[in-house]
Every structure is written in structure tokens, then in C-alpha cells.
């Protein structure tokens, strides 16, 4: 375990050293910003601190290595309403292949809604509808029976490839990749995770390329008490300063087939950027007979609030 802990720490420090060249004043220069919209109401309610906690189909987004935690098959559907007429939809499915690993498929779509278009004189040119689309394919597997590097046994690694399309007045396509690492559960309480997301060429608008929102993430998940867990992610994005995300979840087992959950979270990414009450989140969930219904509420300060509703099926 010590060797693995040292490797995780070395990887984190190396990533942060590389990210030291990121421009913290470069907010807003990225394309594909919709790739940062987090799928899953459960994850959103927990402050998006989910890299080490994902255990269903949306793991494809949060940490592709966590696809190995899916016991058989899983599917997730989500709809999120944002300010004005904008919205975000997500769908993913995953299949555990036993010793062959796990596969995941996903799609995410963001629409900014109709926006008036005018000429230089203010004349009406109708409307345009900016949108973003990403299609993902991921694979993960777990190290087993490695005699020379026993410390790696139980560690999962995963990657995903994404087709990304962005459209404003015109559109462009690109490819991107995510990489993830997930440890086994130590002391029956603690997991750690590390991800790199949105590696790839940016999108091109008006003859110029702008980068995708590349980010490094280090996450942990603790079981504090039976039914109660806490999560913490440290995120270093290309376009912003390092920020923490914190989450907690408590689940009550009503019967062997039914459970209820309450969740809360904090995410510091928008501190100083949005006026009013923001950065916190809350939500609830209910699971019964392999189906989960989850809801999250996110205040957005002066922009209003966002609501997310998701369905997860494990079968």
C-alpha cells in the first residue's frame, strides 16, 4: 500500500507541476465548456466530489476506472434545467465483463436555447441555438495477481475516448480522451482516485482554435459510519485556479430492497465569479429494486438556480 500511496502522490505532484503552467487568468478562453457540466443528480448534490465515489454508469464521466465497480449492468439518464431556456441532458450505459473488465457508453448534450441574432446596425437576423454534443466510449479493468508488483493488485485503470462537437454560428468537431485511476477500498473505509480529463485538440471557431477544458482531479471517499460517507476532490483546471469540492451522503436502509438518501455538497469553483448565494448544493434520492431516483438543487446566485433529476437502473 505504501508503494501505491507514493505513486499516487508522485502522480498528483507531477500533474500539479505540469498544471503550474496553466493560466489562471485565462477564464473563458476554452471551447467545449459544456464538458464541465456534471452529469448525475447524486454527484451534483455532493458538490461534484465524485471521482472516488462513482459506482454506476456515470462513472464513465467522473472516472472511467470506476466502471469496474459496476456489478453487472447500469444505465443512467439525467435532465438538468439551467438559466433562461438552456438545458443539459446525459445518458450512459455500462456493462461489467468479469475478468475482461468493463465497458461504458455515454452521450451528453447541452443547448443554450434560442439567442437573437442581429447585424451591425441592430437589424433582426432571426435566432441561433448554440449547442454542444459529446459521445463517449470507455473501458476499464483491474490489476490482479501481479506477483512482482503486488501493491498494484486491486487497482483499477480506465480510459475513455470522446467525439466532441460544438456549435455557435458554425460548428467544429474534435476528439478528446479521459484517463482514470481508482484504488481498492483500504481498511474497509477509504478509496482514492486520480483523473485527467479532456485531453485533446480544441474546437475551431472563426479560424482560431481554443483549448478544451483540460483538468486534473484527485479524489477520496471515506466511509465514516455505516450508511454515511464523505468525499473530497481537489481539481486543477487549465482555465482556472485550483479548487476543492466536498460532499457527504447518508443513506437509510428502509428494507432490503428500499433505501433513502440525503446529500449535501460544496464546490469552490465559482467563488468570486458569481454574486449571491452559490457554491453549495443539496439533494435527495430513493432506491428500490435496482432503480434509483435522485434530485439535486444548486443555487446560482444572481443567475437563479439549477435543478437536476436523474434515473439510474442497475440490473
C-alpha positions in Angstrom: 0.0 0.0 0.0 2.9 2.4 0.7 4.2 2.0 -2.8 0.9 2.8 -4.3 0.4 5.8 -2.0 3.8 7.1 -3.1 2.9 6.5 -6.7 -0.4 8.4 -6.3 1.3 11.3 -4.5 4.0 11.4 -7.2 1.4 11.5 -9.9 -0.5 14.2 -8.2 2.5 16.4 -7.7 3.8 15.8 -11.2 0.3 16.8 -12.5 0.2 19.9 -10.4 3.7 20.8 -11.5 2.6 20.5 -15.2 -0.5 22.4 -14.4 1.5 25.2 -12.9 1.9 26.5 -16.4 -1.9 26.9 -16.7 -3.1 30.5 -16.9 -5.3 31.3 -14.0 -6.3 34.5 -15.8 -7.5 32.6 -18.9 -11.1 32.2 -17.8 -13.4 32.0 -20.7 -10.9 31.1 -23.4 -11.9 27.4 -23.5 -14.2 25.8 -26.0 -16.3 22.8 -25.1 -17.2 24.4 -21.8 -20.3 22.1 -21.7 -17.9 19.2 -21.0 -17.6 20.6 -17.5 -21.3 20.2 -16.8 -21.5 17.4 -14.3 -23.9 14.5 -15.0 -25.9 12.8 -12.3 -28.1 14.4 -9.6 -26.3 12.4 -7.0 -22.9 13.7 -7.9 -24.2 17.3 -8.3 -25.8 17.2 -4.8 -22.4 16.0 -3.4 -20.6 19.1 -4.7 -19.2 17.2 -7.7 -16.8 15.4 -5.3 -17.4 12.1 -7.0 -14.1 10.8 -8.6 -13.7 8.1 -5.9 -17.4 7.6 -5.2 -18.8 6.8 -8.6 -20.3 3.3 -8.8 -22.9 3.5 -11.7 -22.9 4.3 -15.4 -22.0 8.0 -14.9 -18.6 6.7 -13.8 -17.7 7.0 -17.5 -17.7 10.8 -17.0 -16.3 11.1 -13.5 -13.6 8.4 -13.5 -13.6 5.7 -16.2 -11.6 3.4 -13.9 -14.7 3.3 -11.6 -16.6 1.4 -14.3 -15.1 -1.7 -12.7 -17.3 -1.0 -9.6 -20.5 -1.8 -11.6 -21.6 -5.3 -10.5 -23.5 -6.2 -13.7 -25.2 -3.6 -15.9 -26.1 0.0 -15.2 -27.8 2.8 -17.0 -28.2 6.5 -16.1 -30.5 9.2 -17.5 -30.4 12.8 -16.4 -32.1 16.1 -17.3 -30.9 19.5 -15.9 -32.6 22.8 -16.4 -30.4 26.0 -16.2 -31.0 29.7 -16.6 -33.3 31.0 -19.3 -34.0 28.2 -21.8 -30.8 26.4 -21.5 -30.7 22.7 -20.5 -28.3 19.7 -20.2 -29.1 16.0 -20.9 -27.0 13.0 -20.2 -27.3 9.3 -20.8 -24.9 6.4 -20.2 -24.8 2.7 -20.0 -22.2 0.3 -18.7 -21.6 -3.5 -18.7 -19.3 -5.5 -16.4 -17.4 -8.1 -18.4 -15.9 -10.0 -15.4 -12.2 -10.7 -15.9 -12.4 -8.9 -19.2 -13.1 -5.6 -17.4 -16.0 -3.2 -18.0 -17.3 -1.1 -20.9 -19.2 2.1 -20.9 -21.1 4.2 -23.5 -22.3 7.8 -22.9 -23.8 10.9 -24.5 -24.1 14.4 -23.2 -25.9 17.3 -24.9 -26.2 21.0 -23.9 -28.4 23.6 -25.5 -28.1 27.3 -24.8 -31.6 27.8 -26.1 -32.6 30.4 -28.8 -30.5 33.6 -28.9 -31.5 36.6 -31.0 -29.1 37.4 -33.9 -28.6 40.9 -35.2 -26.5 42.6 -37.8 -24.1 45.5 -37.1 -27.0 48.0 -37.3 -29.1 46.1 -34.9 -31.3 44.6 -37.6 -33.1 41.3 -36.8 -31.4 38.2 -38.4 -33.5 35.7 -36.5 -32.2 33.3 -33.9 -29.3 30.9 -33.4 -29.0 28.0 -31.0 -25.5 27.2 -29.6 -25.1 23.6 -28.5 -22.5 21.0 -27.5 -22.5 17.3 -28.0 -20.2 14.6 -26.8 -20.3 10.8 -27.4 -18.1 8.6 -25.2 -16.8 5.1 -25.2 -14.8 3.8 -22.2 -13.0 0.7 -20.9 -11.6 -0.2 -17.5 -10.0 -3.2 -15.8 -8.5 -4.1 -12.5 -4.9 -5.4 -11.9 -4.9 -8.9 -10.5 -2.3 -11.5 -9.5 0.7 -9.3 -10.3 3.5 -11.0 -8.3 6.3 -8.6 -9.0 4.1 -5.5 -8.2 1.7 -6.9 -5.5 0.8 -3.3 -4.5 -1.0 -2.8 -7.7 -3.4 -5.7 -7.2 -6.9 -4.3 -6.9 -6.1 -1.0 -8.6 -8.4 -0.2 -11.5 -7.4 1.9 -14.5 -9.7 3.2 -17.2 -9.8 5.5 -20.2 -12.5 6.9 -22.5 -12.5 8.4 -26.0 -14.9 11.2 -26.9 -16.3 12.6 -30.1 -17.0 16.3 -29.3 -19.0 18.8 -31.4 -19.5 22.4 -30.6 -21.8 24.8 -32.5 -22.3 28.6 -32.2 -22.9 30.2 -35.6 -20.9 27.4 -37.3 -19.7 24.1 -35.8 -16.5 22.1 -35.4 -15.6 18.6 -34.3 -12.7 17.1 -32.3 -11.7 14.1 -30.3 -10.8 14.0 -26.6 -9.7 11.4 -24.0 -10.0 10.8 -20.3 -7.8 8.7 -18.1 -8.7 7.4 -14.6 -7.2 5.5 -11.7 -9.1 4.0 -8.7 -7.6 2.2 -5.7 -9.3 -0.6 -3.9 -11.0 0.2 -0.6 -8.4 0.3 2.2 -9.2 -0.5 5.8 -12.8 -1.1 4.5 -13.2 2.7 4.6 -11.0 4.7 2.1 -10.7 4.9 -1.7 -8.5 7.3 -3.7 -8.8 8.3 -7.3 -6.9 10.3 -9.9 -8.2 11.5 -13.3 -7.1 13.6 -16.3 -10.0 14.8 -18.4 -10.5 16.4 -21.8 -7.1 15.7 -23.3 -7.2 16.7 -27.0 -7.2 19.4 -29.6 -9.6 22.2 -29.1 -12.5 23.4 -31.3 -12.1 25.9 -34.0 -14.3 29.0 -34.4 -13.7 31.9 -36.7 -10.4 30.5 -37.9 -8.8 30.1 -34.5 -8.5 27.1 -32.2 -9.3 27.4 -28.4 -8.4 24.5 -26.0 -10.8 22.1 -24.3 -11.2 22.4 -20.5 -8.4 20.1 -19.5 -8.4 19.3 -15.8 -6.6 17.1 -13.3 -8.5 15.7 -10.3 -7.5 13.9 -7.2 -10.4 12.4 -5.1 -11.0 10.5 -2.0 -14.1 8.8 -0.5 -14.4 7.8 3.2 -17.0 5.6 4.9 -17.3 7.5 8.2 -20.1 5.3 9.8 -22.4 2.7 8.4 -24.5 4.5 5.7 -22.6 7.7 6.0 -19.8 8.7 3.6 -17.8 11.8 2.9 -15.9 12.8 -0.3 -13.3 15.3 -1.3 -11.9 16.2 -4.7 -9.1 18.6 -5.5 -9.4 19.9 -9.0 -6.8 21.8 -11.1 -8.3 23.0 -14.3 -6.4 24.6 -17.2 -8.7 27.6 -17.2 -9.0 28.4 -13.5 -7.3 28.2 -10.1 -7.1 25.0 -8.1 -10.3 24.5 -6.1 -11.8 21.9 -3.6 -15.1 20.1 -3.8 -16.6 18.4 -0.8 -19.6 16.1 -0.4 -21.4 14.0 2.0 -24.2 11.4 1.8 -26.2 9.5 4.4 -28.4 6.5 3.4 -31.1 4.9 5.4 -32.0 1.3 4.7 -35.7 1.0 4.9 -35.9 -2.6 3.8 -33.6 -5.0 1.9 -34.9 -3.5 -1.4 -35.5 0.1 -0.4 -33.2 2.9 0.8 -33.4 6.7 1.1 -30.5 9.2 0.9 -29.8 12.8 1.9 -26.9 14.7 0.4 -25.1 18.0 0.6 -22.0 19.5 -1.0 -19.7 22.4 -1.5 -17.8 23.4 -4.6 -15.5 26.4 -4.7 -15.1 26.8 -8.5 -17.4 29.8 -8.8 -16.4 31.7 -5.6 -15.7 35.3 -6.6 -17.3 34.8 -10.0 -21.0 34.7 -9.2 -22.7 37.2 -6.9 -25.2 36.0 -4.4 -25.7 32.6 -2.7 -23.9 29.8 -4.6 -21.2 27.1 -4.3 -23.4 24.8 -2.2 -25.7 22.0 -3.2 -28.2 19.6 -1.7 -30.3 16.7 -2.8 -32.2 13.5 -2.0 -32.5 10.1 -3.5 -34.6 6.9 -3.3 -33.5 3.5 -4.4 -35.8 0.5 -4.8 -35.5 -2.8 -6.6 -32.5 -1.8 -8.7 -33.8 1.7 -9.7 -32.7 5.0 -8.2 -34.3 8.4 -8.5 -32.1 11.3 -7.5 -32.7 15.1 -7.3 -30.2 17.9 -6.8 -30.7 21.6 -6.1 -28.0 24.1 -7.0 -28.4 27.9 -6.2 -26.6 30.0 -8.8 -26.6 33.4 -7.0 -28.0 36.2 -9.2 -28.4 33.8 -12.1 -31.1 31.8 -10.3 -30.9 28.1 -9.6 -30.5 24.8 -11.3 -32.4 21.6 -10.8 -31.2 18.1 -11.8 -33.2 14.9 -11.9 -31.7 11.6 -12.8 -32.7 7.9 -13.0 -30.3 5.1 -12.5 -31.0 1.4 -13.3 -28.8 -1.4 -12.0 -29.7 -4.8 -13.4 
